[in-house]
Every structure is written in C-alpha cells, then in structure tokens.
Amino acid sequence: MVKISHLSTAFDIAKKISFHQKKSYTSIIVKLSIIATAISVAAIILTLSLVNGFQQSISNKVFSFWGHIRIESVNGSPLQKNDSIVNGLLKASNQKIQSITPFVSQSTVISFKQDIEGIVALGVNANDPIPFLVEGEKLTPSKDSLMKEIIISDGIAKKLNIPLNENIKLYFLNGTNVQQRKFKVVGFYHSGMQDYDQQYVMIDIKSLQQLRNNFTEVDGYTVTLKDAEFIDAQKDIIQAQLPHNWVSTTIPNYYPQIFDWIGVQTINRNVAITIMLIIAIVNLITCLFILMLERVSMIGTLTAMGASNGFIRQVFIYQASIICWSGIILGSILGLGLSLLQQYFGWIQLDETAYFIKTLPIKIVPSQIVILLFGTALISYISFLLPTLWIKRISPAAAIRFD
C-alpha cells in the first residue's frame, strides 16, 4: 500500500487536475470560475472606489463653501466680533482647526441693465481664497470709494448676461429704506451645486458691515478643520469654550438633506458588495462541487491507495485556492486599472445638475482593498469546507467504478 502524506503532493495534484487535463472539461470550468471571481472582485473594487470618491467630492464641495462647523447665536441674532474667543478656540483645538473666519449674509437684489434677480450677499474676508473660482481674481479689501468688488457664480452671470469686469448694482433693504451699492464683477465661481450657485454672491464683509453701521457685528463664524474626521469631536470642544448664548453646529447637521443623501450611498454600496460577494462564493462552491463530481474516480483511487479524507480534502481546497486567488488577483488588476483610468482621464461624465459633479470621481483606499482581498479569501476558504465534507461519504469501490 502506498501512503501519501506530503502536502506538496496534494498541491501538485491540484495544479495538474486544474490546468493540465486535455480529456475533461476541468480546465474550462476552472477558467470560467476564475473569470467570474475576477469580475466580482473588480466590481466590488469599482463600487468602493466610486462611492468613496462620490462621498468625498460632494462633502468637500459643501465643506469648501461653508467650512465644517458654524458658530452662531442661539436665537439667530448677530454676534459681536470677539478675537479672544477665536484665539481660545484655536488653542483648544490642538492644531486641528485650520481657520476661523467671520461671515455676514444679507438678502439683496442684483441688477444689471434691465434684468434683476433676488440673491443673498455673503460677506467674507477680502484676500481669503474663494472656493471654486473659475475665472477672474479674488476680492481685494474694500476702500472708501463707491466702487467695490463682487464675485458671482457663472450661472448668475449667464442668466443675467453679466460679463467679467462689468459693473452691477445691489439693492439692500435696510429697515424701511432701500440702499443701492455699485460693485465691479471681478470673478466667477462654479461649485456645481445649483442651489448655491443661483443664490449666493460674495463681497467683502466690510461692505455689509458698513450697511449696518457696525463693523464689530457678524452673523457668525465659519470653522474649517484640517481633517473632517474630527468634526464631531471638535464641535464638542468648541461648544465647551463658547459663551452660553453661542452655539456650534456641524455642517452635516446644518444641511442634513445633502449628507443624508450621501449616507444613503453607503447603504447602496454595502448592498452591492454583499450581492457581489454572494455571487463569487456561490460560483466558487458550485465550481468545487462540479470538480469533485468529475473526479469521483480519482477520489476512489486515492482512497484505495491509502490517502486520508483530509489529504483528499486538501487536494480540492488547494484547487479551489488556485481558482480563488487567480480570480482575486485578476479582479484586483482589472478593478484598480479601471479605477485609475477614470481617476486620471475622467472618461465617464455625469449630469452636474443631478449629481453636483461633472466627472465621476474615484477614491482608492488601500486599506479597503487589502481588507477586501483577504476577507474574500477567508470567506471563500470557510465556504470550501462545506463541499469537501462530501468526500468521506464516497465509497472507494463505488468511486473507482464511477463513470
């Protein structure tokens, strides 16, 4: 009796029956299973990359416009500018806050020639970077001259036919009086979010403070963090430092409709990944069952030669491992390749009015890819144990006669 004991022999048998059989359908089954596994893995990688990129792009757009945290009064009344509070918040943040800037906003009417439009003037610090600026230049500090500077969206410019460097008028309601101010359009911005682009224009904060006859009054502060990951923790730290009538609110809580919509994408992602994993596992288990049925005679022969059930099970687990890892590696190359092509060339375009972005965004997170690869392999190995339990129920005599 020949006793087979070396695991390397089991691996050699697995390789031979997987790729070197010309008189059976084994190699075709193996190749189809590898392709199916590769497609599933590639689909999961693409799903992860697309959802990550989409969530990050939309979040960053909102954060770029409004910061991460907003500080206002409890009852919505204006605040008195307080540099000591701002400096205290910066120190308490442990260098996690990038900037704290005051803002003032006021409803107004923009007029150019015969066209008018109701908008909101957002007062910001002059010389600060303007998010999404696509043409022109940023604001310069207001002077005592009658002509001041304004940045409008390209959507408003197109709607009212306003060219760059043209003069426009803004009409402000101050009590019972309407005050007119002239502004020079020095830049266009484009965020892709129509609700913002059609509503907001940006001017020097001092222009709005001048209308109120109070240069120490602001509507609130915009807090921009270095990393959005700390937004909730920093919100609590900020709130602990604020006066009793001041309140800090995270932008996701301020605009829940946008961030709830972003959160739904995580659910969609998880559902898609679960479906792809189930397809991959069912495919591998089915393939292994077919391979075992085709090799019943071999199982009987090995058993008759003295091979243990564990050894025979090891042969088929090795064979399934070859299929699994071949599919995972090919799927990783395909998924990462397609993701990188989209990331660098942006071939797939979106309807910006519906998705807020023009180009389908991609964000590859290496840790997610590693977890995916080894998680898929681990689940596959556990799944392989089920069909191999059938081996011990095979009679060697019957198996050898099996046709």
Secondary structure, DSSP 8 states (H G I E B T S, - for coil): ------HHHHHHHHHHHHHS-SSSSHHHHHHHHHHHHHHHHHHHHHHHHHHHHHHHHHHHHHHHHH-SEEEEETTS--EE--HHHHHHHHHHTTT-EEEEEEEEEEEEEEEETTEEEEEEEEEE-TTS--TTEEEE-------SSSEEEEEEEHHHHHHHT--TT-EEEEEEEETTEEEEEEEEEEEEE--S-HHHHTTEEEEEHHHHHHHHT-TTEESEEEEEES-GGGHHHHHHHHHHHS-TTEEEEEHHHHSHHHHHHHHHHHHHHHHHHHHHHHHHHHHHHHHHHHHHHHTHHHHHHHHHTT--HHHHHHHHHHHHHHHHHHHHHHHHHHHHHHHHHHHHH---B--HHHHS-SB------HHHHHHHHHHHHHHHHHHHHHHHGGGGG--HHHHHH--
